């Protein structure tokens, strides 16, 4: 279900990439609210999202991924 919603949001035509990012962020917060609804879960998901994004950026800029 989660992958389907994110895939559908990705396939919608957006004028800017920032619009897509905002849409996916709102969907993710809504999914957290429906499924977990705890502050600890929200904080953990934010930490994992930020750490994962930073790790991918480091991999791309270091040349591991092209």
RODO-2510 file (C-alpha; in nm, 4 decimals, decimal comma):
residues 66
     n   res          X          Y          Z
     1     x     0,0000     0,0000     0,0000
     2     x     0,2765     0,2450     0,0963
     3     x     0,4771     0,1798    -0,2167
     4     x     0,1665     0,2108    -0,4319
     5     x     0,0767     0,5511    -0,2881
     6     x     0,4318     0,6792    -0,3298
     7     x     0,4501     0,5411    -0,6844
     8     x     0,1213     0,7091    -0,7730
     9     x     0,2460     1,0407    -0,6334
    10     x     0,5659     0,9993    -0,8363
    11     x     0,3734     0,9423    -1,1589
    12     x     0,1608     1,2546    -1,1199
    13     x     0,2844     1,5407    -1,3391
    14     x     0,4546     1,8076    -1,1271
    15     x     0,6009     2,1288    -1,2619
    16     x     0,8920     2,1343    -1,0157
    17     x     1,0787     1,8645    -0,8232
    18     x     1,0107     2,0576    -0,5031
    19     x     0,6374     2,0008    -0,5543
    20     x     0,6981     1,6264    -0,5724
    21     x     0,9106     1,6369    -0,2579
    22     x     0,6447     1,8274    -0,0657
    23     x     0,3738     1,5861    -0,1830
    24     x     0,5763     1,2808    -0,0778
    25     x     0,6546     1,4422     0,2580
    26     x     0,2851     1,5076     0,3237
    27     x     0,1945     1,1518     0,2231
    28     x     0,4650     1,0135     0,4521
    29     x     0,3415     1,2170     0,7493
    30     x    -0,0132     1,1009     0,6778
    31     x     0,0989     0,7379     0,6670
    32     x     0,2819     0,7815     0,9968
    33     x    -0,0301     0,9339     1,1500
    34     x    -0,2513     0,6465     1,0331
    35     x    -0,0172     0,3628     1,1265
    36     x     0,2061     0,4615     1,4185
    37     x     0,0823     0,7848     1,5769
    38     x     0,3640     0,8049     1,8364
    39     x     0,6178     1,0821     1,8831
    40     x     0,8985     0,8280     1,9158
    41     x     0,8069     0,6686     1,5837
    42     x     0,7965     1,0072     1,4148
    43     x     1,1362     1,1069     1,5525
    44     x     1,2901     0,7734     1,4542
    45     x     1,1522     0,7998     1,1013
    46     x     1,2841     1,1556     1,0685
    47     x     1,6313     1,0506     1,1872
    48     x     1,6386     0,7539     0,9485
    49     x     1,5174     0,9681     0,6570
    50     x     1,7793     1,2360     0,7183
    51     x     2,0599     0,9832     0,7726
    52     x     1,9621     0,7892     0,4601
    53     x     1,9487     1,1033     0,2493
    54     x     2,2896     1,2144     0,3734
    55     x     2,4358     0,8683     0,3085
    56     x     2,3072     0,8656    -0,0494
    57     x     2,4450     1,2143    -0,1115
    58     x     2,7838     1,1094     0,0233
    59     x     2,7840     0,7989    -0,1976
    60     x     2,6931     0,9980    -0,5080
    61     x     2,9446     1,2760    -0,4485
    62     x     3,2239     1,0326    -0,3614
    63     x     3,1740     0,8458    -0,6883
    64     x     3,0378     0,5183    -0,5528
    65     x     2,7188     0,5690    -0,7559
    66     x     2,7222     0,7483    -1,0891
***
